[in-house]
Structure formats: C-alpha cells, structure tokens
Amino acid sequence: MRKAILATPLLIIMAFLIAWPMARAAESQPGQSSGQPAALFKIPFEFRAAGKKVPAGEYWFGFNQAGKLILRQTASGKELELQVLEKLSPPEQPPGEPRLVFDEVGDFAPSYTEYFTVYVLSEIWLSGQDGFLIHVTKSQHKEKTVSGTPAK
C-alpha cells in the first residue's frame, strides 16, 4: 500500500519532467506559436545574409520566440539570425504580398578576371508589417525583388 502511495506522485512528476521540455520545444518553433507574421520565399539564386553565403532554395522568414528575425532553410532546418538595422515605414502603396529586396552588386573576387553578380539581402517586408532593413550597400547597385507567400 505504501509503495502505491509513493508511486503515484512519482509518476506524475516523471510525466511532467518528460512533457515539459517537449512543450517548450514546440513553443519555440518559429512562427508556429509566436503570433508574429512569417513568409515563405523561393529564392532562385545564391545570396548573402548576415555575412554568410546562403544557397538558393526555399526559405522561411519570421520571428523566433525571443522576437529575433530569422531565416530558416526549409529543406535542412538551418537557421540564421538577422540583425535589424532599422525598421522601415511602409510605402504609400504597400505590396499585397511579402517580399525580399536584394542589392545586386558586382564582385571580381576570387579570380579578379571574372565578374560575378552577388545578391545581398537588404530588406524584408512581411505581410501587415513595417519593413526591416538588414544591410546597407554603399556602392552603386541595382535592386532585385523576390515575392513570397504568407506562412501559416
């Protein structure tokens, strides 16, 4: 009888210790429970973001539980935290869909004989939000825009 009385609270504690980390992990999935907007983008070219080379592919952009703006490669799940330099006010005619703005710049490295086009992620616009400036290109450049779809 005494063993049964001690076993019940022990089982409750064990269940809590197992369930609590799983609940926290599900809670920390970006965009799923944060209530913040998020978007999916198919980016057809390699680009740079947060000082790193990022391959072409499908990416999720949104906020994590800590409120940090991140990009996540949907195929691998790799995440990259993006530092917001400035919040941008929406234009008079805000776009209906999420969009990314890339600065298109030329680069002679590494061979110095060939000219490469490099795309640097500079602005992120999510549905119903101000934009986020994450990079400033000071040299002359063109801009390329990629449209996305709101993520659920």
N, CA, C and O atoms as a GROMACS GRO file, in nm:
protein
  608
    1MET      N    1   0.082  -0.119   0.000
    1MET     CA    2   0.000   0.000   0.000
    1MET      C    3   0.087   0.125   0.000
    1MET      O    4   0.062   0.221  -0.073
    2ARG      N    5   0.190   0.122   0.084
    2ARG     CA    6   0.277   0.238   0.095
    2ARG      C    7   0.350   0.263  -0.037
    2ARG      O    8   0.370   0.379  -0.076
    3LYS      N    9   0.392   0.157  -0.106
    3LYS     CA   10   0.460   0.171  -0.234
    3LYS      C   11   0.367   0.234  -0.338
    3LYS      O   12   0.412   0.317  -0.417
    4ALA      N   13   0.240   0.197  -0.337
    4ALA     CA   14   0.143   0.253  -0.431
    4ALA      C   15   0.123   0.402  -0.405
    4ALA      O   16   0.108   0.479  -0.500
    5ILE      N   17   0.121   0.443  -0.280
    5ILE     CA   18   0.103   0.585  -0.245
    5ILE      C   19   0.223   0.665  -0.293
    5ILE      O   20   0.206   0.777  -0.341
    6LEU      N   21   0.342   0.614  -0.281
    6LEU     CA   22   0.462   0.684  -0.326
    6LEU      C   23   0.477   0.681  -0.478
    6LEU      O   24   0.533   0.774  -0.536
    7ALA      N   25   0.429   0.576  -0.541
    7ALA     CA   26   0.445   0.561  -0.686
    7ALA      C   27   0.361   0.662  -0.764
    7ALA      O   28   0.405   0.710  -0.868
    8THR      N   29   0.242   0.694  -0.717
    8THR     CA   30   0.154   0.786  -0.790
    8THR      C   31   0.215   0.926  -0.804
    8THR      O   32   0.224   0.975  -0.917
    9PRO      N   33   0.259   0.991  -0.696
    9PRO     CA   34   0.322   1.123  -0.715
    9PRO      C   35   0.450   1.115  -0.798
    9PRO      O   36   0.482   1.207  -0.874
   10LEU      N   37   0.523   1.006  -0.784
   10LEU     CA   38   0.645   0.989  -0.862
   10LEU      C   39   0.613   0.981  -1.011
   10LEU      O   40   0.685   1.039  -1.092
   11LEU      N   41   0.508   0.910  -1.048
   11LEU     CA   42   0.466   0.902  -1.188
   11LEU      C   43   0.422   1.038  -1.241
   11LEU      O   44   0.452   1.073  -1.355
   12ILE      N   45   0.353   1.115  -1.160
   12ILE     CA   46   0.309   1.248  -1.201
   12ILE      C   47   0.430   1.338  -1.225
   12ILE      O   48   0.436   1.411  -1.325
   13ILE      N   49   0.527   1.332  -1.136
   13ILE     CA   50   0.648   1.413  -1.152
   13ILE      C   51   0.725   1.370  -1.276
   13ILE      O   52   0.773   1.455  -1.351
   14MET      N   53   0.737   1.241  -1.300
   14MET     CA   54   0.807   1.191  -1.418
   14MET      C   55   0.737   1.236  -1.547
   14MET      O   56   0.803   1.276  -1.642
   15ALA      N   57   0.604   1.228  -1.549
   15ALA     CA   58   0.529   1.271  -1.667
   15ALA      C   59   0.552   1.419  -1.693
   15ALA      O   60   0.569   1.460  -1.808
   16PHE      N   61   0.554   1.499  -1.589
   16PHE     CA   62   0.578   1.642  -1.603
   16PHE      C   63   0.718   1.668  -1.657
   16PHE      O   64   0.735   1.751  -1.746
   17LEU      N   65   0.817   1.598  -1.604
   17LEU     CA   66   0.955   1.619  -1.647
   17LEU      C   67   0.976   1.579  -1.793
   17LEU      O   68   1.063   1.634  -1.861
   18ILE      N   69   0.899   1.484  -1.840
   18ILE     CA   70   0.909   1.442  -1.980
   18ILE      C   71   0.830   1.538  -2.070
   18ILE      O   72   0.879   1.575  -2.177
   19ALA      N   73   0.711   1.577  -2.029
   19ALA     CA   74   0.624   1.659  -2.113
   19ALA      C   75   0.669   1.805  -2.120
   19ALA      O   76   0.652   1.869  -2.224
   20TRP      N   77   0.725   1.857  -2.014
   20TRP     CA   78   0.760   2.000  -2.010
   20TRP      C   79   0.863   2.038  -2.117
   20TRP      O   80   0.840   2.136  -2.187
   21PRO      N   81   0.975   1.966  -2.133
   21PRO     CA   82   1.070   2.003  -2.240
   21PRO      C   83   1.009   1.993  -2.379
   21PRO      O   84   1.041   2.073  -2.467
   22MET      N   85   0.922   1.894  -2.401
   22MET     CA   86   0.858   1.881  -2.532
   22MET      C   87   0.766   2.000  -2.560
   22MET      O   88   0.762   2.050  -2.672
   23ALA      N   89   0.694   2.044  -2.460
   23ALA     CA   90   0.606   2.160  -2.476
   23ALA      C   91   0.688   2.285  -2.504
   23ALA      O   92   0.648   2.367  -2.587
   24ARG      N   93   0.800   2.301  -2.437
   24ARG     CA   94   0.888   2.416  -2.460
   24ARG      C   95   0.947   2.413  -2.600
   24ARG      O   96   0.958   2.518  -2.664
   25ALA      N   97   0.983   2.296  -2.648
   25ALA     CA   98   1.041   2.284  -2.782
   25ALA      C   99   0.938   2.320  -2.888
   25ALA      O  100   0.969   2.391  -2.984
   26ALA      N  101   0.815   2.273  -2.872
   26ALA     CA  102   0.709   2.307  -2.966
   26ALA      C  103   0.678   2.455  -2.962
   26ALA      O  104   0.649   2.516  -3.065
   27GLU      N  105   0.686   2.513  -2.845
   27GLU     CA  106   0.658   2.655  -2.827
   27GLU      C  107   0.764   2.740  -2.896
   27GLU      O  108   0.733   2.851  -2.942
   28SER      N  109   0.886   2.692  -2.905
   28SER     CA  110   0.994   2.771  -2.961
   28SER      C  111   1.007   2.758  -3.112
   28SER      O  112   1.096   2.819  -3.171
   29GLN      N  113   0.920   2.680  -3.177
   29GLN     CA  114   0.926   2.670  -3.321
   29GLN      C  115   0.887   2.804  -3.381
   29GLN      O  116   0.780   2.854  -3.349
   30PRO      N  117   0.971   2.864  -3.466
   30PRO     CA  118   0.944   2.995  -3.520
   30PRO      C  119   0.813   3.002  -3.595
   30PRO      O  120   0.782   2.914  -3.676
   31GLY      N  121   0.737   3.105  -3.568
   31GLY     CA  122   0.615   3.131  -3.640
   31GLY      C  123   0.497   3.046  -3.602
   31GLY      O  124   0.384   3.079  -3.639
   32GLN      N  125   0.517   2.937  -3.531
   32GLN     CA  126   0.405   2.849  -3.502
   32GLN      C  127   0.322   2.899  -3.386
   32GLN      O  128   0.200   2.891  -3.389
   33SER      N  129   0.387   2.950  -3.283
   33SER     CA  130   0.309   2.995  -3.168
   33SER      C  131   0.343   3.137  -3.129
   33SER      O  132   0.289   3.188  -3.031
   34SER      N  133   0.430   3.202  -3.204
   34SER     CA  134   0.472   3.336  -3.166
   34SER      C  135   0.369   3.442  -3.202
   34SER      O  136   0.372   3.551  -3.147
   35GLY      N  137   0.277   3.411  -3.294
   35GLY     CA  138   0.176   3.507  -3.334
   35GLY      C  139   0.231   3.616  -3.426
   35GLY      O  140   0.156   3.705  -3.465
   36GLN      N  141   0.357   3.611  -3.460
   36GLN     CA  142   0.419   3.709  -3.548
   36GLN      C  143   0.400   3.665  -3.693
   36GLN      O  144   0.386   3.546  -3.720
   37PRO      N  145   0.400   3.761  -3.786
   37PRO     CA  146   0.389   3.723  -3.927
   37PRO      C  147   0.514   3.649  -3.975
   37PRO      O  148   0.623   3.668  -3.922
   38ALA      N  149   0.495   3.567  -4.074
   38ALA     CA  150   0.605   3.493  -4.134
   38ALA      C  151   0.573   3.473  -4.282
   38ALA      O  152   0.458   3.487  -4.323
   39ALA      N  153   0.675   3.440  -4.361
   39ALA     CA  154   0.653   3.421  -4.504
   39ALA      C  155   0.751   3.318  -4.558
   39ALA      O  156   0.859   3.297  -4.505
   40LEU      N  157   0.708   3.254  -4.668
   40LEU     CA  158   0.792   3.159  -4.741
   40LEU      C  159   0.835   3.222  -4.873
   40LEU      O  160   0.757   3.288  -4.941
   41PHE      N  161   0.962   3.201  -4.908
   41PHE     CA  162   1.016   3.255  -5.032
   41PHE      C  163   1.095   3.147  -5.103
   41PHE      O  164   1.170   3.071  -5.041
   42LYS      N  165   1.079   3.140  -5.236
   42LYS     CA  166   1.164   3.055  -5.320
   42LYS      C  167   1.265   3.148  -5.385
   42LYS      O  168   1.231   3.228  -5.473
   43ILE      N  169   1.389   3.138  -5.342
   43ILE     CA  170   1.494   3.227  -5.390
   43ILE      C  171   1.578   3.149  -5.491
   43ILE      O  172   1.642   3.050  -5.455
   44PRO      N  173   1.578   3.193  -5.620
   44PRO     CA  174   1.641   3.114  -5.726
   44PRO      C  175   1.791   3.135  -5.742
   44PRO      O  176   1.850   3.086  -5.838
   45PHE      N  177   1.854   3.207  -5.650
   45PHE     CA  178   1.996   3.235  -5.664
   45PHE      C  179   2.064   3.232  -5.527
   45PHE      O  180   1.999   3.250  -5.424
   46GLU      N  181   2.194   3.209  -5.528
   46GLU     CA  182   2.273   3.216  -5.404
   46GLU      C  183   2.277   3.362  -5.360
   46GLU      O  184   2.281   3.453  -5.443
   47PHE      N  185   2.276   3.385  -5.230
   47PHE     CA  186   2.279   3.522  -5.180
   47PHE      C  187   2.357   3.528  -5.050
   47PHE      O  188   2.397   3.426  -4.994
   48ARG      N  189   2.377   3.648  -5.003
   48ARG     CA  190   2.446   3.669  -4.876
   48ARG      C  191   2.349   3.732  -4.778
   48ARG      O  192   2.272   3.822  -4.812
   49ALA      N  193   2.355   3.683  -4.655
   49ALA     CA  194   2.273   3.738  -4.547
   49ALA      C  195   2.352   3.723  -4.418
   49ALA      O  196   2.411   3.618  -4.393
   50ALA      N  197   2.352   3.825  -4.337
   50ALA     CA  198   2.423   3.824  -4.208
   50ALA      C  199   2.569   3.783  -4.226
   50ALA      O  200   2.625   3.713  -4.141
   51GLY      N  201   2.629   3.826  -4.336
   51GLY     CA  202   2.770   3.798  -4.360
   51GLY      C  203   2.801   3.657  -4.406
   51GLY      O  204   2.918   3.619  -4.414
   52LYS      N  205   2.699   3.577  -4.436
   52LYS     CA  206   2.721   3.438  -4.477
   52LYS      C  207   2.664   3.414  -4.617
   52LYS      O  208   2.567   3.477  -4.658
   53LYS      N  209   2.728   3.321  -4.689
   53LYS     CA  210   2.674   3.277  -4.819
   53LYS      C  211   2.561   3.181  -4.792
   53LYS      O  212   2.573   3.089  -4.711
   54VAL      N  213   2.451   3.202  -4.862
   54VAL     CA  214   2.332   3.119  -4.843
   54VAL      C  215   2.293   3.063  -4.980
   54VAL      O  216   2.279   3.140  -5.075
   55PRO      N  217   2.274   2.931  -4.992
   55PRO     CA  218   2.240   2.873  -5.123
   55PRO      C  219   2.097   2.906  -5.166
   55PRO      O  220   2.012   2.942  -5.085
   56ALA      N  221   2.073   2.893  -5.296
   56ALA     CA  222   1.938   2.909  -5.349
   56ALA      C  223   1.847   2.804  -5.286
   56ALA      O  224   1.894   2.696  -5.248
   57GLY      N  225   1.719   2.835  -5.276
   57GLY     CA  226   1.625   2.738  -5.220
   57GLY      C  227   1.504   2.805  -5.159
   57GLY      O  228   1.481   2.924  -5.177
   58GLU      N  229   1.426   2.726  -5.085
   58GLU     CA  230   1.307   2.777  -5.020
   58GLU      C  231   1.342   2.815  -4.876
   58GLU      O  232   1.406   2.739  -4.803
   59TYR      N  233   1.299   2.934  -4.837
   59TYR     CA  234   1.331   2.986  -4.704
   59TYR      C  235   1.208   3.041  -4.635
   59TYR      O  236   1.118   3.097  -4.698
   60TRP      N  237   1.206   3.022  -4.505
   60TRP     CA  238   1.104   3.075  -4.416
   60TRP      C  239   1.165   3.195  -4.345
   60TRP      O  240   1.274   3.185  -4.289
   61PHE      N  241   1.096   3.308  -4.348
   61PHE     CA  242   1.140   3.427  -4.276
   61PHE      C  243   1.034   3.461  -4.173
   61PHE      O  244   0.915   3.462  -4.204
   62GLY      N  245   1.076   3.489  -4.052
   62GLY     CA  246   0.983   3.526  -3.945
   62GLY      C  247   1.058   3.551  -3.816
   62GLY      O  248   1.178   3.580  -3.816
   63PHE      N  249   0.986   3.540  -3.707
   63PHE     CA  250   1.043   3.570  -3.575
   63PHE      C  251   1.045   3.445  -3.489
   63PHE      O  252   0.955   3.361  -3.496
   64ASN      N  253   1.150   3.432  -3.407
   64ASN     CA  254   1.153   3.323  -3.311
   64ASN      C  255   1.089   3.370  -3.180
   64ASN      O  256   1.044   3.484  -3.172
   65GLN      N  257   1.086   3.285  -3.080
   65GLN     CA  258   1.022   3.319  -2.953
   65GLN      C  259   1.088   3.437  -2.884
   65GLN      O  260   1.023   3.510  -2.809
   66ALA      N  261   1.216   3.457  -2.909
   66ALA     CA  262   1.288   3.569  -2.846
   66ALA      C  263   1.262   3.700  -2.920
   66ALA      O  264   1.313   3.805  -2.881
   67GLY      N  265   1.182   3.694  -3.027
   67GLY     CA  266   1.150   3.814  -3.103
   67GLY      C  267   1.256   3.853  -3.205
   67GLY      O  268   1.253   3.964  -3.258
   68LYS      N  269   1.349   3.763  -3.233
   68LYS     CA  270   1.456   3.789  -3.329
   68LYS      C  271   1.411   3.748  -3.469
   68LYS      O  272   1.346   3.645  -3.486
   69LEU      N  273   1.445   3.829  -3.567
   69LEU     CA  274   1.414   3.799  -3.706
   69LEU      C  275   1.511   3.692  -3.755
   69LEU      O  276   1.632   3.705  -3.741
   70ILE      N  277   1.457   3.586  -3.814
   70ILE     CA  278   1.542   3.476  -3.860
   70ILE      C  279   1.500   3.432  -4.000
   70ILE      O  280   1.388   3.456  -4.044
   71LEU      N  281   1.593   3.366  -4.067
   71LEU     CA  282   1.560   3.293  -4.190
   71LEU      C  283   1.594   3.148  -4.163
   71LEU      O  284   1.692   3.117  -4.095
   72ARG      N  285   1.512   3.060  -4.216
   72ARG     CA  286   1.532   2.916  -4.197
   72ARG      C  287   1.518   2.847  -4.332
   72ARG      O  288   1.418   2.865  -4.401
   73GLN      N  289   1.618   2.769  -4.368
   73GLN     CA  290   1.611   2.690  -4.490
   73GLN      C  291   1.514   2.576  -4.465
   73GLN      O  292   1.534   2.496  -4.374
   74THR      N  293   1.408   2.567  -4.546
   74THR     CA  294   1.305   2.467  -4.518
   74THR      C  295   1.355   2.325  -4.539
   74THR      O  296   1.310   2.234  -4.470
   75ALA      N  297   1.447   2.304  -4.632
   75ALA     CA  298   1.496   2.168  -4.658
   75ALA      C  299   1.581   2.114  -4.543
   75ALA      O  300   1.567   1.997  -4.505
   76SER      N  301   1.668   2.196  -4.488
   76SER     CA  302   1.761   2.147  -4.385
   76SER      C  303   1.723   2.190  -4.244
   76SER      O  304   1.768   2.128  -4.147
   77GLY      N  305   1.641   2.294  -4.232
   77GLY     CA  306   1.607   2.345  -4.099
   77GLY      C  307   1.712   2.437  -4.040
   77GLY      O  308   1.696   2.484  -3.928
   78LYS      N  309   1.820   2.464  -4.115
   78LYS     CA  310   1.924   2.555  -4.066
   78LYS      C  311   1.867   2.695  -4.052
   78LYS      O  312   1.795   2.743  -4.139
   79GLU      N  313   1.902   2.760  -3.942
   79GLU     CA  314   1.853   2.895  -3.915
   79GLU      C  315   1.967   2.994  -3.910
   79GLU      O  316   2.080   2.960  -3.874
   80LEU      N  317   1.935   3.117  -3.947
   80LEU     CA  318   2.031   3.226  -3.942
   80LEU      C  319   1.960   3.348  -3.884
   80LEU      O  320   1.858   3.392  -3.937
   81GLU      N  321   2.014   3.400  -3.775
   81GLU     CA  322   1.954   3.519  -3.713
   81GLU      C  323   1.997   3.642  -3.790
   81GLU      O  324   2.115   3.658  -3.823
   82LEU      N  325   1.901   3.729  -3.819
   82LEU     CA  326   1.927   3.850  -3.896
   82LEU      C  327   1.920   3.972  -3.803
   82LEU      O  328   1.823   3.988  -3.729
   83GLN      N  329   2.021   4.054  -3.809
   83GLN     CA  330   2.022   4.174  -3.726
   83GLN      C  331   1.948   4.286  -3.799
   83GLN      O  332   1.982   4.319  -3.913
   84VAL      N  333   1.849   4.343  -3.735
   84VAL     CA  334   1.771   4.452  -3.793
   84VAL      C  335   1.843   4.583  -3.765
   84VAL      O  336   1.865   4.619  -3.649
   85LEU      N  337   1.881   4.654  -3.873
   85LEU     CA  338   1.948   4.783  -3.857
   85LEU      C  339   1.847   4.894  -3.833
   85LEU      O  340   1.873   4.988  -3.758
   86GLU      N  341   1.732   4.881  -3.898
   86GLU     CA  342   1.632   4.987  -3.890
   86GLU      C  343   1.496   4.931  -3.932
   86GLU      O  344   1.487   4.845  -4.019
   87LYS      N  345   1.392   4.980  -3.869
   87LYS     CA  346   1.256   4.945  -3.909
   87LYS      C  347   1.213   5.046  -4.016
   87LYS      O  348   1.228   5.167  -3.996
   88LEU      N  349   1.160   4.998  -4.127
   88LEU     CA  350   1.122   5.083  -4.239
   88LEU      C  351   0.971   5.103  -4.243
   88LEU      O  352   0.895   5.008  -4.227
   89SER      N  353   0.930   5.226  -4.263
   89SER     CA  354   0.786   5.255  -4.276
   89SER      C  355   0.738   5.203  -4.409
   89SER      O  356   0.811   5.206  -4.508
   90PRO      N  357   0.614   5.154  -4.413
   90PRO     CA  358   0.563   5.101  -4.540
   90PRO      C  359   0.545   5.212  -4.643
   90PRO      O  360   0.516   5.326  -4.607
   91PRO      N  361   0.563   5.180  -4.772
   91PRO     CA  362   0.540   5.280  -4.876
   91PRO      C  363   0.392   5.316  -4.884
   91PRO      O  364   0.308   5.249  -4.825
   92GLU      N  365   0.362   5.422  -4.959
   92GLU     CA  366   0.222   5.465  -4.971
   92GLU      C  367   0.135   5.355  -5.030
   92GLU      O  368   0.019   5.339  -4.990
   93GLN      N  369   0.189   5.281  -5.124
   93GLN     CA  370   0.118   5.167  -5.182
   93GLN      C  371   0.186   5.040  -5.133
   93GLN      O  372   0.270   4.984  -5.203
   94PRO      N  373   0.150   4.993  -5.012
   94PRO     CA  374   0.218   4.873  -4.961
   94PRO      C  375   0.188   4.752  -5.049
   94PRO      O  376   0.076   4.735  -5.097
   95PRO      N  377   0.288   4.667  -5.070
   95PRO     CA  378   0.266   4.548  -5.152
   95PRO      C  379   0.170   4.452  -5.084
   95PRO      O  380   0.165   4.444  -4.961
   96GLY      N  381   0.094   4.380  -5.164
   96GLY     CA  382  -0.003   4.286  -5.108
   96GLY      C  383   0.059   4.158  -5.056
   96GLY      O  384  -0.004   4.086  -4.978
   97GLU      N  385   0.180   4.129  -5.099
   97GLU     CA  386   0.243   4.004  -5.058
   97GLU      C  387   0.378   4.034  -4.992
   97GLU      O  388   0.435   4.142  -5.012
   98PRO      N  389   0.428   3.939  -4.916
   98PRO     CA  390   0.561   3.958  -4.858
   98PRO      C  391   0.666   3.967  -4.969
   98PRO      O  392   0.648   3.910  -5.077
   99ARG      N  393   0.773   4.039  -4.942
   99ARG     CA  394   0.879   4.050  -5.043
   99ARG      C  395   1.014   4.070  -4.978
   99ARG      O  396   1.026   4.121  -4.867
  100LEU      N  397   1.115   4.029  -5.051
  100LEU     CA  398   1.254   4.048  -5.011
  100LEU      C  399   1.319   4.139  -5.114
  100LEU      O  400   1.291   4.128  -5.233
  101VAL      N  401   1.406   4.227  -5.069
  101VAL     CA  402   1.480   4.314  -5.159
  101VAL      C  403   1.628   4.278  -5.146
  101VAL      O  404   1.684   4.278  -5.036
  102PHE      N  405   1.690   4.249  -5.260
  102PHE     CA  406   1.832   4.216  -5.264
  102PHE      C  407   1.907   4.327  -5.336
  102PHE      O  408   1.858   4.380  -5.435
  103ASP      N  409   2.024   4.361  -5.286
  103ASP     CA  410   2.114   4.451  -5.357
  103ASP      C  411   2.197   4.365  -5.450
  103ASP      O  412   2.261   4.268  -5.408
  104GLU      N  413   2.197   4.402  -5.578
  104GLU     CA  414   2.271   4.327  -5.679
  104GLU      C  415   2.401   4.402  -5.705
  104GLU      O  416   2.401   4.511  -5.761
  105VAL      N  417   2.511   4.344  -5.663
  105VAL     CA  418   2.641   4.411  -5.675
  105VAL      C  419   2.737   4.321  -5.752
  105VAL      O  420   2.720   4.200  -5.760
  106GLY      N  421   2.839   4.384  -5.809
  106GLY     CA  422   2.941   4.309  -5.882
  106GLY      C  423   3.061   4.281  -5.795
  106GLY      O  424   3.093   4.357  -5.704
  107ASP      N  425   3.126   4.169  -5.824
  107ASP     CA  426   3.243   4.129  -5.746
  107ASP      C  427   3.342   4.060  -5.839
  107ASP      O  428   3.305   3.970  -5.914
  108PHE      N  429   3.467   4.103  -5.834
  108PHE     CA  430   3.571   4.040  -5.914
  108PHE      C  431   3.641   3.927  -5.839
  108PHE      O  432   3.712   3.848  -5.900
  109ALA      N  433   3.623   3.919  -5.710
  109ALA     CA  434   3.689   3.814  -5.632
  109ALA      C  435   3.623   3.680  -5.665
  109ALA      O  436   3.504   3.682  -5.697
  110PRO      N  437   3.686   3.570  -5.660
  110PRO     CA  438   3.823   3.545  -5.615
  110PRO      C  439   3.926   3.550  -5.727
  110PRO      O  440   4.046   3.550  -5.698
  111SER      N  441   3.884   3.555  -5.855
  111SER     CA  442   3.984   3.541  -5.962
  111SER      C  443   4.037   3.675  -6.013
  111SER      O  444   4.146   3.680  -6.070
  112TYR      N  445   3.963   3.781  -5.994
  112TYR     CA  446   3.997   3.914  -6.044
  112TYR      C  447   4.001   3.920  -6.196
  112TYR      O  448   4.044   4.021  -6.252
  113THR      N  449   3.957   3.816  -6.264
  113THR     CA  450   3.947   3.818  -6.409
  113THR      C  451   3.803   3.799  -6.454
  113THR      O  452   3.769   3.831  -6.568
  114GLU      N  453   3.719   3.748  -6.366
  114GLU     CA  454   3.578   3.728  -6.398
  114GLU      C  455   3.494   3.818  -6.309
  114GLU      O  456   3.528   3.847  -6.194
  115TYR      N  457   3.383   3.861  -6.364
  115TYR     CA  458   3.290   3.947  -6.291
  115TYR      C  459   3.174   3.862  -6.243
  115TYR      O  460   3.106   3.799  -6.324
  116PHE      N  461   3.150   3.859  -6.114
  116PHE     CA  462   3.041   3.781  -6.056
  116PHE      C  463   2.932   3.874  -6.004
  116PHE      O  464   2.962   3.981  -5.951
  117THR      N  465   2.808   3.833  -6.020
  117THR     CA  466   2.698   3.907  -5.960
  117THR      C  467   2.670   3.846  -5.824
  117THR      O  468   2.652   3.725  -5.811
  118VAL      N  469   2.666   3.931  -5.724
  118VAL     CA  470   2.641   3.887  -5.587
  118VAL      C  471   2.512   3.954  -5.540
  118VAL      O  472   2.492   4.074  -5.560
  119TYR      N  473   2.424   3.875  -5.478
  119TYR     CA  474   2.299   3.928  -5.424
  119TYR      C  475   2.311   3.934  -5.273
  119TYR      O  476   2.344   3.834  -5.208
  120VAL      N  477   2.284   4.051  -5.217
  120VAL     CA  478   2.293   4.070  -5.073
  120VAL      C  479   2.154   4.107  -5.022
  120VAL      O  480   2.096   4.206  -5.066
  121LEU      N  481   2.102   4.028  -4.929
  121LEU     CA  482   1.970   4.055  -4.872
  121LEU      C  483   1.975   4.187  -4.796
  121LEU      O  484   2.055   4.203  -4.704
  122SER      N  485   1.889   4.283  -4.834
  122SER     CA  486   1.894   4.414  -4.770
  122SER      C  487   1.765   4.451  -4.698
  122SER      O  488   1.771   4.516  -4.593
  123GLU      N  489   1.649   4.411  -4.749
  123GLU     CA  490   1.522   4.446  -4.685
  123GLU      C  491   1.430   4.325  -4.682
  123GLU      O  492   1.430   4.241  -4.772
  124ILE      N  493   1.350   4.319  -4.576
  124ILE     CA  494   1.248   4.215  -4.561
  124ILE      C  495   1.116   4.284  -4.531
  124ILE      O  496   1.107   4.366  -4.440
  125TRP      N  497   1.015   4.250  -4.609
  125TRP     CA  498   0.880   4.303  -4.588
  125TRP      C  499   0.786   4.186  -4.568
  125TRP      O  500   0.764   4.107  -4.659
  126LEU      N  501   0.730   4.174  -4.449
  126LEU     CA  502   0.633   4.069  -4.418
  126LEU      C  503   0.493   4.130  -4.422
  126LEU      O  504   0.478   4.251  -4.403
  127SER      N  505   0.392   4.050  -4.447
  127SER     CA  506   0.254   4.099  -4.458
  127SER      C  507   0.212   4.173  -4.333
  127SER      O  508   0.232   4.126  -4.221
  128GLY      N  509   0.152   4.290  -4.353
  128GLY     CA  510   0.097   4.367  -4.241
  128GLY      C  511   0.201   4.424  -4.147
  128GLY      O  512   0.167   4.460  -4.034
  129GLN      N  513   0.324   4.434  -4.190
  129GLN     CA  514   0.432   4.483  -4.104
  129GLN      C  515   0.510   4.593  -4.174
  129GLN      O  516   0.507   4.607  -4.296
  130ASP      N  517   0.580   4.672  -4.092
  130ASP     CA  518   0.679   4.761  -4.147
  130ASP      C  519   0.791   4.674  -4.204
  130ASP      O  520   0.800   4.555  -4.174
  131GLY      N  521   0.875   4.734  -4.286
  131GLY     CA  522   0.988   4.659  -4.341
  131GLY      C  523   1.104   4.658  -4.243
  131GLY      O  524   1.105   4.732  -4.144
  132PHE      N  525   1.200   4.574  -4.271
  132PHE     CA  526   1.318   4.563  -4.187
  132PHE      C  527   1.442   4.577  -4.274
  132PHE      O  528   1.462   4.499  -4.368
  133LEU      N  529   1.524   4.676  -4.245
  133LEU     CA  530   1.650   4.696  -4.314
  133LEU      C  531   1.756   4.614  -4.243
  133LEU      O  532   1.778   4.632  -4.123
  134ILE      N  533   1.821   4.524  -4.316
  134ILE     CA  534   1.922   4.440  -4.251
  134ILE      C  535   2.061   4.457  -4.312
  134ILE      O  536   2.159   4.405  -4.258
  135HIS      N  537   2.071   4.531  -4.424
  135HIS     CA  538   2.202   4.556  -4.484
  135HIS      C  539   2.196   4.683  -4.567
  135HIS      O  540   2.094   4.711  -4.631
  136VAL      N  541   2.304   4.760  -4.565
  136VAL     CA  542   2.315   4.880  -4.647
  136VAL      C  543   2.434   4.863  -4.740
  136VAL      O  544   2.546   4.840  -4.694
  137THR      N  545   2.410   4.874  -4.870
  137THR     CA  546   2.517   4.870  -4.968
  137THR      C  547   2.549   5.014  -5.006
  137THR      O  548   2.463   5.085  -5.058
  138LYS      N  549   2.671   5.056  -4.979
  138LYS     CA  550   2.708   5.195  -5.001
  138LYS      C  551   2.749   5.223  -5.145
  138LYS      O  552   2.739   5.336  -5.191
  139SER      N  553   2.796   5.122  -5.216
  139SER     CA  554   2.838   5.142  -5.354
  139SER      C  555   2.717   5.138  -5.447
  139SER      O  556   2.606   5.104  -5.406
  140GLN      N  557   2.741   5.173  -5.572
  140GLN     CA  558   2.634   5.170  -5.671
  140GLN      C  559   2.585   5.027  -5.690
  140GLN      O  560   2.665   4.934  -5.697
  141HIS      N  561   2.454   5.011  -5.696
  141HIS     CA  562   2.398   4.877  -5.711
  141HIS      C  563   2.257   4.885  -5.770
  141HIS      O  564   2.195   4.991  -5.773
  142LYS      N  565   2.209   4.771  -5.815
  142LYS     CA  566   2.070   4.756  -5.859
  142LYS      C  567   1.997   4.681  -5.750
  142LYS      O  568   2.059   4.624  -5.660
  143GLU      N  569   1.865   4.681  -5.759
  143GLU     CA  570   1.784   4.604  -5.662
  143GLU      C  571   1.707   4.496  -5.735
  143GLU      O  572   1.662   4.515  -5.848
  144LYS      N  573   1.692   4.384  -5.669
  144LYS     CA  574   1.613   4.272  -5.722
  144LYS      C  575   1.514   4.233  -5.612
  144LYS      O  576   1.551   4.220  -5.496
  145THR      N  577   1.388   4.216  -5.650
  145THR     CA  578   1.283   4.183  -5.554
  145THR      C  579   1.233   4.041  -5.578
  145THR      O  580   1.213   3.999  -5.692
  146VAL      N  581   1.212   3.969  -5.469
  146VAL     CA  582   1.155   3.834  -5.475
  146VAL      C  583   1.029   3.834  -5.390
  146VAL      O  584   1.032   3.871  -5.273
  147SER      N  585   0.917   3.794  -5.450
  147SER     CA  586   0.790   3.788  -5.377
  147SER      C  587   0.772   3.652  -5.312
  147SER      O  588   0.823   3.551  -5.360
  148GLY      N  589   0.700   3.652  -5.201
  148GLY     CA  590   0.675   3.528  -5.128
  148GLY      C  591   0.528   3.511  -5.097
  148GLY      O  592   0.444   3.585  -5.146
  149THR      N  593   0.499   3.412  -5.014
  149THR     CA  594   0.363   3.388  -4.970
  149THR      C  595   0.360   3.387  -4.817
  149THR      O  596   0.456   3.341  -4.754
  150PRO      N  597   0.253   3.438  -4.758
  150PRO     CA  598   0.245   3.434  -4.611
  150PRO      C  599   0.249   3.290  -4.561
  150PRO      O  600   0.186   3.201  -4.618
  151ALA      N  601   0.324   3.267  -4.456
  151ALA     CA  602   0.333   3.134  -4.395
  151ALA      C  603   0.226   3.121  -4.290
  151ALA      O  604   0.183   3.219  -4.230
  152LYS      N  605   0.184   2.998  -4.266
  152LYS     CA  606   0.081   2.973  -4.166
  152LYS      C  607   0.143   2.934  -4.036
  152LYS      O  608   0.071   2.909  -3.939
   0.00000   0.00000   0.00000
